[in-house]
Amino acid sequence: MIDAIRAVAAKRDVSNGWMNNQASVYFSPLAKPGKTVFEHPNLRVMVTPPDHLAAMKILAARSARDRDDLLLLVPILGWTRRDQVLDAVRRYFAHEELGTRQRSMLDSLGLG
């Protein structure tokens, strides 16, 4: 994604910061393309699969914002146990260790 942002910046002669790419550090190359939600001749917007998004939210662990999103995602995914969330994190981000902030976020979900 970052390569594509830089390519557009070079082609249009704009700053590499033209697009907010802060979430890209939490993006896994293992995620498959999700559902297309908008299409235009020069742009296609797709959402990432919900289990990938949940794993990203655990890694980001940004206070209430990510917790609220996780509280919506977990039931959609049918997850009732903590290990289901951890499986998604391991599947997409095998090289990442969960720190105190991420473990606290996981604990706050109240899963068994």
N, C-alpha and C positions, 0 to 999 in steps of 0.2 A: 504494500500500500504506500509506504514511504517513497519507494522508487517511482511509483506512478504520480504522486504529488510533486516530486521534484521534476519529473519529465514535463508535466503541465506547466510548472513554474518557469522552466527553461524555455519552453515553446512560446509562452505568453509574455516572457520577460517580466515576471513578477517575483516577489520574494518567496522563498521556500515556505515561509510561514503563512501563506495565503489561505491555507486550510488548517483548521484546528485538528492536529493529529495526536493529541494527548492520549487518547484511548488506544492508539496503535501499539503502545508498549504492552498492553494486555491482550493483544490479538494473537491467536495461535495459528500458525500456517497449516495445522491439521484440520481446522474447521472447514467443512464443506459449505459451498454457497447456500444461503437460505432463500427464502421466498422473495421474489421480486415484488416491491411495493410501489415502484414508480418507474416509468420508462419514458424516455424522450429520445429523439434521434441521436443525441450526443451524450446521453447520460442514462445509466441504469442504477437504481438504488435497490439494494437487497439487504434484508435483515439477516443477521447471523442466527444460526440455530439456537433455540432457547437454552439447551444444556451448555453450549459454549458461552453464551451470555452470562449464565449463572456462575460458571467457573471464572469468568472475567471479573464479575462483581465480587466474588470472594477474594480474589487477588488484590483488587483495588481497595476494598474494605474502607470506603469513604463514609464513615458515620451513617447517619440516618438515610441518606440518599440511596446508598447501595443496599442497606438493610430493607428499606421499603420495597425496592425492586425485587430483592430476593424473596420477600414474603409473598409477592405476587407470582414469581416464577416457579417456586418450589411446588405449589399445588398444581399448577398447569402441567408440570412435568410428572406429577404423581409421586413425587418423592416424599417419604415419611421418615426416612432414616438419615442420619448424619453421614453414613458411609456412602450413600448414593451421591451426595454432594461431593465428597472427597474423591469418588471414582471419576466424576466429570473433571475435577481439577487435575487429577493424575493423568487422565486420558489426553487432555489438551496441553497440560503444562507439567510434564513429567519431571522436568529439571528444576522446578520451583519448589522451594521449601516454604511451608506456611509459618509465618512469624506470629508474634503475640497478637497483633492487630487482626490478622486473618482468622486466627483461632477464636478470638473473642467474637468476631462477626459470625462465625459458624455457630458458636455456642448460643448467641442471641436469637437464633432461629427456632430454638426449642424443639429440635428434632431428637428422636430416640437413638 
